[in-house]
Amino acid sequence: MADLIAERVIETAQAIAGLNDFGGEEFREPLKVLLAALKAESGVAPERWPEVEGAIAFNLSNRLKIIEDRKRFPGVAAEVIEKPLFIMGLPRSGTTAMQALLAADPRARTTLHWELLNPSPPPETATYLIDSRIAVAEAQVAVFDKSAPELRIRHPIDARLPEECGRLFDMTVMNQGAVGNYYVPSYLNWLLGRDYRDAYPIHKLALQHYQHRHKGSHWVLKSNKHLFTLERLFETYPDLRLVWMHRDPATTMASLCSFIRTTRGRLNPDLDPRSLGPEWSTMQEIALRRGISSRDRMGLEGRVCDVHYEDMLADPAGTIEKIYRFFAMPYDDRVRDAVLGWLAANPQDKFGRHRYAAEDFGLTNAGVRERFSFYTERFGVGPEAGG
């Protein structure tokens, strides 16, 4: 393959799905920007470019299928996304665990890995727990385990586990998650200059699709990327409820860089880990400053439930009850038992112990804490024990 070509990606997506209506064209510009950055900046060898193109095409094929299902199931467009519960915070601040705990509520609806991987047709309640697509996702997870066994230690992944709703932005090719897989600074700079007005409609359209035949009392959703775009998030879901996780940045930055070393290293084994600390601490400082600025400008204090990671670790069930009380959500024995059951089945470090150190990534704990003091002082976030 001599080049990375946007039209070939689009044609591949159409061939995978056997469809051609994307429901919009806004993805074309970011697709070209991403491919140009991948070619010029990523360090991914040309022989791996077909794999890169294929991954993007697969995400776009899912968009084609969802748009087609919207025609096949006219009721999808009438679905109302009411009072969704969103979780965000710095990456590695406990947002994944919080999503799983809140989604343990049997009345809640969340985005599971298997349905994000293969969304069409809309899942049905009657077969939700035995859907044939679960086995497809399990096979994919098994491949990941063989090719990158350490990935599960850094981020638990399983067909039936909740995954972040930020993956829905892959269908618009506007996802900071791509920066976790590839070094593409020009693409990131392009993203930072956009307000995601074109991306959130696809996010909502997908949630309507997922809940059409399998509803819940409320959605439980998580993505740290929402820190960058709170205005658009609230514009899209005006009645949303927001949980903001807080954790010592010295810990989160080192943990995040360790995770990125694994994801990027799959396609770029020559990656210098010491370059990751400065890059990702800059990116997360931008995220926090944007998120805090939006929170103040929009007057969100009474609508955001702040949760500290260490409090969640010390008393997970009590923390979930606190969140329910904050938002005046019904909390009963069913919810409590479901949370306790999830905790018993998913102990911390279930897939192994994740070990990391700031110095491995060109950082120091003291330097990170000084840089993020604007955040830690605002929210009372202290150093973690042993750090």
C-alpha positions as CSV (number, residue, x, y, z in Angstrom):
1,M,0.0,0.0,0.0
2,A,1.6,3.2,-1.2
3,D,-0.6,5.6,0.7
4,L,-3.4,6.1,3.2
5,I,-6.4,7.1,1.1
6,A,-9.7,8.5,2.5
7,E,-11.8,7.3,-0.5
8,R,-10.5,3.8,-0.2
9,V,-11.5,3.8,3.5
10,I,-15.0,5.0,2.6
11,E,-15.4,2.4,-0.1
12,T,-14.2,-0.4,2.2
13,A,-16.7,0.7,4.8
14,Q,-19.5,0.6,2.2
15,A,-18.3,-2.9,1.0
16,I,-18.3,-4.2,4.6
17,A,-21.8,-3.0,5.2
18,G,-23.2,-3.4,1.7
19,L,-24.6,0.1,2.2
20,N,-23.8,3.6,1.0
21,D,-25.8,6.1,3.1
22,F,-23.7,7.6,5.9
23,G,-26.5,10.0,7.0
24,G,-24.1,12.9,6.6
25,E,-20.8,13.9,5.3
26,E,-19.1,15.7,8.3
27,F,-16.7,12.7,8.9
28,R,-14.9,13.3,5.6
29,E,-12.7,16.2,6.7
30,P,-11.5,14.6,10.0
31,L,-10.9,11.4,8.1
32,K,-8.5,13.2,5.7
33,V,-6.8,15.1,8.6
34,L,-6.3,11.8,10.5
35,L,-4.9,9.9,7.6
36,A,-2.5,12.7,6.7
37,A,-1.3,12.8,10.3
38,L,-0.9,9.1,10.4
39,K,1.3,9.1,7.3
40,A,3.4,12.0,8.3
41,E,3.7,11.8,12.1
42,S,2.7,8.4,13.6
43,G,5.8,6.3,13.0
44,V,3.5,3.4,11.9
45,A,5.2,1.5,9.2
46,P,3.6,1.5,5.8
47,E,3.1,-2.3,5.9
48,R,0.7,-1.7,8.9
49,W,-1.4,1.0,7.0
50,P,-3.9,-1.6,5.7
51,E,-4.7,-2.5,9.4
52,V,-5.2,1.2,10.2
53,E,-7.4,1.8,7.2
54,G,-9.4,-1.3,8.0
55,A,-10.1,-0.3,11.6
56,I,-11.4,3.1,10.5
57,A,-13.5,1.5,7.8
58,F,-15.0,-0.9,10.3
59,N,-16.2,2.0,12.5
60,L,-17.7,3.8,9.5
61,S,-19.4,0.5,8.4
62,N,-21.2,0.5,11.8
63,R,-22.4,4.0,11.1
64,L,-23.8,2.8,7.8
65,K,-25.7,0.0,9.5
66,I,-27.1,2.2,12.2
67,I,-28.4,4.7,9.6
68,E,-29.9,1.8,7.7
69,D,-31.6,0.4,10.8
70,R,-33.1,3.9,11.4
71,K,-35.0,3.4,8.1
72,R,-35.9,-0.2,9.0
73,F,-37.1,0.7,12.4
74,P,-38.9,4.1,12.1
75,G,-39.5,4.3,15.9
76,V,-35.8,4.7,16.6
77,A,-36.0,8.4,15.7
78,A,-38.7,9.0,18.3
79,E,-36.7,7.6,21.2
80,V,-36.2,10.0,24.0
81,I,-32.9,10.0,25.9
82,E,-34.1,11.1,29.4
83,K,-31.8,12.2,32.2
84,P,-28.8,10.2,31.2
85,L,-26.1,9.8,33.9
86,F,-22.6,10.7,32.5
87,I,-19.3,10.0,34.2
88,M,-16.1,11.9,33.4
89,G,-12.8,12.9,34.9
90,L,-9.1,12.5,34.2
91,P,-8.3,9.2,32.5
92,R,-7.4,6.5,35.1
93,S,-9.4,8.3,37.8
94,G,-11.8,5.5,38.4
95,T,-14.3,6.4,35.7
96,T,-14.4,2.8,34.3
97,A,-15.1,1.3,37.7
98,M,-17.7,3.9,38.4
99,Q,-19.5,3.2,35.1
100,A,-19.6,-0.5,36.0
101,L,-20.9,0.1,39.5
102,L,-23.6,2.5,38.4
103,A,-24.5,0.2,35.5
104,A,-25.0,-2.7,38.0
105,D,-28.4,-1.3,38.8
106,P,-30.7,-3.8,37.0
107,R,-32.9,-0.8,35.8
108,A,-30.0,1.0,34.1
109,R,-28.9,0.9,30.5
110,T,-25.2,1.2,29.5
111,T,-23.0,0.6,26.5
112,L,-21.4,-2.9,26.6
113,H,-18.4,-3.8,24.5
114,W,-20.2,-6.4,22.4
115,E,-22.9,-4.0,21.2
116,L,-20.5,-1.2,20.5
117,L,-18.5,-3.6,18.4
118,N,-21.5,-4.8,16.4
119,P,-24.5,-2.6,16.9
120,S,-26.8,-3.8,14.1
121,P,-29.6,-4.7,14.4
122,P,-30.7,-2.9,17.6
123,P,-30.3,-5.3,20.6
124,E,-33.5,-6.9,22.0
125,T,-34.4,-7.4,25.6
126,A,-35.4,-11.0,25.1
127,T,-32.0,-12.0,23.7
128,Y,-29.8,-9.3,25.3
129,L,-27.9,-11.7,27.5
130,I,-27.5,-14.5,24.9
131,D,-27.1,-12.4,21.7
132,S,-24.9,-14.2,19.2
133,R,-22.8,-11.0,18.9
134,I,-21.4,-11.7,22.4
135,A,-19.4,-14.6,21.1
136,V,-18.0,-12.5,18.3
137,A,-16.8,-10.0,20.9
138,E,-15.4,-12.7,23.1
139,A,-13.3,-14.0,20.2
140,Q,-12.0,-10.5,19.6
141,V,-11.0,-10.2,23.3
142,A,-9.2,-13.5,23.1
143,V,-7.2,-12.2,20.2
144,F,-6.3,-9.1,22.2
145,D,-5.2,-11.3,25.1
146,K,-2.8,-13.2,22.9
147,S,-1.3,-10.1,21.1
148,A,-1.2,-7.8,24.0
149,P,-1.9,-9.7,27.3
150,E,-0.9,-6.6,29.4
151,L,-3.7,-4.6,27.9
152,R,-6.3,-6.2,30.1
153,I,-4.3,-5.4,33.2
154,R,-4.3,-1.7,32.2
155,H,-7.9,-1.6,31.2
156,P,-10.4,-4.4,31.9
157,I,-12.0,-5.5,28.6
158,D,-14.7,-8.2,28.2
159,A,-17.6,-8.7,25.9
160,R,-20.1,-8.0,28.6
161,L,-18.3,-5.2,30.4
162,P,-19.4,-1.6,30.0
163,E,-17.3,0.5,27.6
164,E,-17.1,4.3,27.2
165,C,-19.6,6.1,25.0
166,G,-16.7,8.1,23.6
167,R,-16.3,5.2,21.2
168,L,-19.4,6.4,19.4
169,F,-17.4,9.4,18.2
170,D,-15.4,6.9,16.1
171,M,-18.3,7.0,13.7
172,T,-17.5,10.7,13.0
173,V,-13.7,10.2,13.0
174,M,-13.7,12.8,15.8
175,N,-12.3,11.0,18.8
176,Q,-9.3,11.9,20.9
177,G,-9.2,8.1,21.5
178,A,-7.3,7.9,18.2
179,V,-4.5,9.8,19.8
180,G,-4.1,7.0,22.2
181,N,-3.4,4.6,19.4
182,Y,-1.3,6.8,17.2
183,Y,1.0,9.8,17.6
184,V,-0.9,12.3,15.4
185,P,-0.4,15.8,16.9
186,S,-1.8,17.7,13.8
187,Y,-5.0,15.6,14.1
188,L,-5.2,16.4,17.8
189,N,-4.7,20.1,17.1
190,W,-7.5,19.9,14.5
191,L,-9.8,18.3,17.1
192,L,-9.0,20.9,19.7
193,G,-10.2,23.6,17.3
194,R,-13.6,22.0,16.9
195,D,-16.6,22.2,19.3
196,Y,-18.1,18.8,18.3
197,R,-21.3,20.3,17.1
198,D,-21.2,17.8,14.3
199,A,-20.2,14.8,16.4
200,Y,-22.8,14.8,19.2
201,P,-25.8,14.2,16.9
202,I,-24.3,10.8,15.9
203,H,-23.7,10.1,19.6
204,K,-27.4,10.7,20.4
205,L,-28.6,8.9,17.3
206,A,-26.6,5.8,18.4
207,L,-28.2,5.9,21.9
208,Q,-31.6,6.0,20.4
209,H,-30.7,3.0,18.3
210,Y,-29.5,1.0,21.3
211,Q,-32.4,1.7,23.5
212,H,-35.1,1.2,20.8
213,R,-35.7,-2.5,21.7
214,H,-33.9,-2.7,25.0
215,K,-34.7,0.2,27.3
216,G,-33.7,1.0,30.8
217,S,-34.8,3.6,33.4
218,H,-31.8,5.7,32.5
219,W,-28.5,5.6,30.7
220,V,-25.1,5.2,32.5
221,L,-22.4,6.6,30.2
222,K,-18.7,7.4,30.5
223,S,-16.1,9.2,28.6
224,N,-13.3,11.4,29.7
225,K,-13.4,13.1,26.3
226,H,-16.5,15.0,27.4
227,L,-14.2,17.2,29.5
228,F,-13.2,19.0,26.3
229,T,-16.8,19.7,25.1
230,L,-19.1,20.1,28.1
231,E,-21.2,22.8,26.3
232,R,-22.0,20.4,23.4
233,L,-22.8,17.6,25.9
234,F,-25.3,19.7,27.8
235,E,-26.7,21.1,24.6
236,T,-27.4,17.6,23.3
237,Y,-28.7,16.2,26.7
238,P,-30.0,19.2,28.6
239,D,-31.3,17.1,31.5
240,L,-28.2,15.0,32.0
241,R,-26.8,14.2,35.4
242,L,-23.0,14.4,35.8
243,V,-20.5,12.5,38.0
244,W,-17.0,14.0,38.0
245,M,-14.3,11.7,39.3
246,H,-11.2,13.1,41.1
247,R,-7.8,11.5,41.7
248,D,-4.2,12.5,42.3
249,P,-2.9,13.6,38.9
250,A,0.6,12.2,39.7
251,T,-1.0,8.8,39.8
252,T,-3.4,9.2,36.8
253,M,-0.7,10.6,34.5
254,A,1.7,7.7,35.1
255,S,-1.1,5.2,34.8
256,L,-2.3,6.8,31.6
257,C,1.1,6.9,30.0
258,S,1.6,3.2,30.8
259,F,-1.7,2.4,29.1
260,I,-0.8,4.6,26.0
261,R,2.6,2.8,25.8
262,T,0.7,-0.4,25.4
263,T,-1.9,0.8,22.8
264,R,0.6,2.8,20.7
265,G,3.3,0.2,21.0
266,R,1.2,-2.3,19.0
267,L,1.8,-0.4,15.8
268,N,4.9,1.5,16.8
269,P,7.3,-0.7,18.8
270,D,10.0,2.0,18.6
271,L,8.0,4.4,20.8
272,D,10.0,6.3,23.4
273,P,8.0,6.1,26.6
274,R,9.7,9.2,28.0
275,S,8.0,11.3,25.3
276,L,4.5,10.3,26.6
277,G,4.6,12.2,29.9
278,P,5.0,15.7,28.5
279,E,2.6,15.0,25.7
280,W,-0.2,13.6,27.8
281,S,0.1,15.8,30.8
282,T,-0.3,18.8,28.4
283,M,-3.4,17.2,26.8
284,Q,-5.0,16.5,30.2
285,E,-4.2,20.0,31.5
286,I,-6.1,21.3,28.4
287,A,-9.0,19.0,29.2
288,L,-9.3,20.0,32.8
289,R,-9.0,23.7,32.1
290,R,-11.7,23.5,29.5
291,G,-13.9,21.4,31.8
292,I,-13.5,23.7,34.8
293,S,-14.1,26.8,32.6
294,S,-17.2,25.3,31.2
295,R,-18.5,24.2,34.6
296,D,-18.1,27.8,35.9
297,R,-19.4,29.5,32.8
298,M,-22.5,27.3,32.7
299,G,-23.1,27.4,36.4
300,L,-23.1,23.7,36.9
301,E,-22.2,23.4,40.6
302,G,-25.6,22.1,41.7
303,R,-25.7,19.6,38.8
304,V,-22.4,17.9,39.2
305,C,-21.7,15.2,41.9
306,D,-18.0,15.2,42.7
307,V,-16.6,11.9,43.7
308,H,-13.0,11.2,44.9
309,Y,-11.4,8.0,43.8
310,E,-10.2,7.1,47.3
311,D,-13.7,7.5,48.7
312,M,-15.0,5.1,46.0
313,L,-12.3,2.6,46.9
314,A,-13.0,2.8,50.6
315,D,-16.8,2.5,50.4
316,P,-18.0,1.7,46.8
317,A,-21.6,0.9,47.8
318,G,-21.8,3.9,50.0
319,T,-20.5,6.1,47.2
320,I,-23.1,4.8,44.8
321,E,-25.8,5.6,47.4
322,K,-24.4,9.1,47.8
323,I,-24.7,9.6,44.0
324,Y,-28.3,8.4,43.9
325,R,-29.2,10.7,46.8
326,F,-27.5,13.6,45.1
327,F,-29.6,13.2,42.0
328,A,-32.8,12.1,43.9
329,M,-32.8,8.8,42.2
330,P,-34.6,5.8,43.8
331,Y,-32.1,3.7,45.7
332,D,-33.3,0.4,47.2
333,D,-32.2,-3.1,48.2
334,R,-32.1,-4.1,44.5
335,V,-29.6,-1.5,43.6
336,R,-27.5,-2.1,46.7
337,D,-27.5,-5.9,46.2
338,A,-26.5,-5.5,42.5
339,V,-23.6,-3.2,43.4
340,L,-22.4,-5.6,46.1
341,G,-22.7,-8.5,43.7
342,W,-20.7,-6.7,41.0
343,L,-18.0,-5.9,43.6
344,A,-17.8,-9.6,44.7
345,A,-17.5,-10.8,41.1
346,N,-14.9,-8.1,40.0
347,P,-12.3,-7.6,42.7
348,Q,-9.7,-4.9,42.2
349,D,-6.8,-6.2,40.0
350,K,-8.9,-9.0,38.8
351,F,-6.8,-9.2,35.6
352,G,-3.5,-8.5,37.3
353,R,-1.6,-5.7,39.0
354,H,-0.9,-2.6,36.9
355,R,2.5,-1.2,37.9
356,Y,3.9,2.1,36.7
357,A,6.1,5.1,37.7
358,A,6.1,8.7,36.6
359,E,9.9,8.6,36.0
360,D,9.4,6.0,33.3
361,F,7.5,8.6,31.2
362,G,9.7,11.7,31.7
363,L,7.7,13.0,34.7
364,T,8.1,13.4,38.4
365,N,5.2,13.2,41.0
366,A,6.2,16.6,42.4
367,G,6.3,18.2,38.9
368,V,2.9,16.8,37.9
369,R,1.3,18.0,41.2
370,E,2.7,21.5,40.8
371,R,1.4,21.6,37.2
372,F,-2.1,20.5,38.2
373,S,-2.3,22.5,41.4
374,F,-5.1,24.6,39.8
375,Y,-7.2,21.5,39.8
376,T,-6.2,19.8,43.1
377,E,-6.6,22.9,45.1
378,R,-10.0,23.5,43.6
379,F,-11.4,20.1,44.4
380,G,-9.3,19.1,47.4
381,V,-7.4,16.3,45.7
382,G,-4.5,15.1,47.8
383,P,-1.5,12.8,47.1
384,E,-2.3,9.1,47.2
385,A,-0.8,6.9,49.9
386,G,2.7,5.8,48.9
387,G,2.9,8.4,46.2
